[in-house]
């Protein structure tokens, strides 16, 4: 679901940038930069491994954390 949502968002990136920049009072270029360069939408193997490591460490500190 996450991947499908990301891909749908990228297909409508121009619309999202226009709407969100206006709604939040941000310059369009800043919104575009943030959404295209600052956010990673598709995680690679290293990202998933990092997430797994983080969750395992968090679970040791708090057993309520789901791994």
C-alpha beads as a LAMMPS data file, in Angstrom:
LAMMPS data file: protein, C-alpha beads

67 atoms
66 bonds

1 atom types
1 bond types

-500.0 500.0 xlo xhi
-500.0 500.0 ylo yhi
-500.0 500.0 zlo zhi

Masses

1 110.0

Atoms # bond

1 1 1 0.000 0.000 0.000
2 1 1 2.849 2.354 0.867
3 1 1 4.564 1.892 -2.482
4 1 1 1.314 2.315 -4.423
5 1 1 0.557 5.500 -2.488
6 1 1 4.034 6.894 -3.200
7 1 1 3.756 6.155 -6.898
8 1 1 0.316 7.759 -7.092
9 1 1 1.687 10.829 -5.343
10 1 1 4.569 11.100 -7.781
11 1 1 2.161 10.836 -10.702
12 1 1 0.360 13.903 -9.323
13 1 1 3.392 15.771 -7.988
14 1 1 2.693 19.037 -9.833
15 1 1 -0.836 19.184 -8.417
16 1 1 0.374 18.351 -4.905
17 1 1 3.102 21.008 -5.019
18 1 1 0.675 23.669 -6.222
19 1 1 -1.974 22.825 -3.635
20 1 1 0.317 22.345 -0.653
21 1 1 2.545 25.345 -1.318
22 1 1 -0.516 27.602 -1.570
23 1 1 -2.224 26.067 1.466
24 1 1 0.901 26.301 3.642
25 1 1 2.126 29.643 2.352
26 1 1 5.372 28.179 1.024
27 1 1 7.192 29.186 -2.133
28 1 1 6.448 26.685 -4.873
29 1 1 10.161 26.028 -5.447
30 1 1 10.676 25.170 -1.780
31 1 1 7.775 22.699 -1.814
32 1 1 9.107 21.130 -5.016
33 1 1 12.621 20.837 -3.554
34 1 1 11.302 19.237 -0.393
35 1 1 9.106 16.707 -2.169
36 1 1 11.638 15.745 -4.837
37 1 1 15.010 15.923 -3.068
38 1 1 14.499 15.777 0.691
39 1 1 12.142 12.819 0.972
40 1 1 13.045 9.259 -0.002
41 1 1 9.908 7.511 -1.223
42 1 1 11.119 4.049 -2.112
43 1 1 13.273 2.283 0.420
44 1 1 16.164 0.060 -0.620
45 1 1 17.624 -2.983 1.144
46 1 1 19.886 -0.833 3.329
47 1 1 16.925 1.286 4.436
48 1 1 14.907 -1.784 5.385
49 1 1 17.865 -3.229 7.305
50 1 1 18.215 0.056 9.203
51 1 1 14.517 0.044 10.055
52 1 1 14.758 -3.543 11.302
53 1 1 17.798 -2.698 13.442
54 1 1 16.054 0.348 14.897
55 1 1 12.927 -1.638 15.765
56 1 1 14.953 -4.441 17.356
57 1 1 16.849 -1.938 19.514
58 1 1 13.642 -0.125 20.440
59 1 1 11.990 -3.427 21.383
60 1 1 14.815 -4.135 23.823
61 1 1 14.084 -0.808 25.518
62 1 1 10.315 -1.123 25.397
63 1 1 8.690 -4.547 24.865
64 1 1 5.546 -2.857 23.517
65 1 1 7.423 -1.981 20.297
66 1 1 6.459 -4.368 17.521
67 1 1 9.372 -5.737 15.538

Bonds

1 1 1 2
2 1 2 3
3 1 3 4
4 1 4 5
5 1 5 6
6 1 6 7
7 1 7 8
8 1 8 9
9 1 9 10
10 1 10 11
11 1 11 12
12 1 12 13
13 1 13 14
14 1 14 15
15 1 15 16
16 1 16 17
17 1 17 18
18 1 18 19
19 1 19 20
20 1 20 21
21 1 21 22
22 1 22 23
23 1 23 24
24 1 24 25
25 1 25 26
26 1 26 27
27 1 27 28
28 1 28 29
29 1 29 30
30 1 30 31
31 1 31 32
32 1 32 33
33 1 33 34
34 1 34 35
35 1 35 36
36 1 36 37
37 1 37 38
38 1 38 39
39 1 39 40
40 1 40 41
41 1 41 42
42 1 42 43
43 1 43 44
44 1 44 45
45 1 45 46
46 1 46 47
47 1 47 48
48 1 48 49
49 1 49 50
50 1 50 51
51 1 51 52
52 1 52 53
53 1 53 54
54 1 54 55
55 1 55 56
56 1 56 57
57 1 57 58
58 1 58 59
59 1 59 60
60 1 60 61
61 1 61 62
62 1 62 63
63 1 63 64
64 1 64 65
65 1 65 66
66 1 66 67
